[in-house]
Amino acid sequence: MSRVCEVTGKKVMYGNKVSHANNKSRRKFSVNLQKKTFWVDILNKSITLRVSAKGLRIIDKKGIDAVIRDLVSQGRKF
């Protein structure tokens, strides 16, 4: 399973590790993903999502029902 947030779509980014001597080597920046279970009233069941910390803040702000409605309108099935 790929490391992608199901709410925001964030995924792994790549960049350079730069030493004090300014030597550069490639590294990756992982997404801060957590597996969380939410109770969704419009579906009348609980669902488990892999969301980033930013995705959790969006869910806190909009509410899980609004986020699920947006995901369903984008074509995601639950």
N, C-alpha and C positions, 0 to 999 in steps of 0.2 A: 504494500500500500504506500502510495507516495505521500510525502509530507506536505500537504496542501490544506489550508484552512477552508472549511466548507462554507463559511459565511463570507469572508473577504476575498478568498482566492489567493492569498499570499502563499508564496512558495520559496524554496531555498534560493538564495542569491550567492553569486560568486564574486570574489574580489582578490585583492593582494594583501598578503601579510608583509609588512614593511619593518625591517630590523632597524636598529639604531644606526647601522652602517649604510642604510638605505638599500639593502638587498631586498628584492621582491620575490615572493613565491606565492603560488595560488592557494587560496583557502576558501571555505564556504561558510556562509552565515545561515545557520539553521533557524527555522521558524519556531517560536515558543508555542507549541501545540499542546493542548490538553484534551483528553477524552471526557466529555461531560454528558450527563443524561438530563433531559428536560422534559417536563410534563407539558404537552401541547393541548390546550382546550379545544381548538378547532378540529383537531384530528381525534381527540378523546383517547390518546395513548401517549406513552413516553417514547422519546427517540434519543438516540445517542449520536452526538456530533463530535468531530475532531475540529476544535476551534482554537484560534490563536487568542492571545491575551487581548488584542484589539477587537477580535470578534466577540469576546465576552463583554467588553465595554459597549459594543453596539447592541447586543442583546439586552443589557441592562438599560440602555437608553430607550430603544424602540419597543422592547418587549418581544418575547419569543414568538408570539402569534404573528406579529407583523413581519418578522424576519422569515418565518416559515412561509408566509404568504408570498413574499418576494422570491424565495427560492423555488416555490411551485410555479410561479409565473415565468421563471427562467427555464423551466423544464425539468427540474429535479423531482424525483418521485420518492414518496415515503410510504 
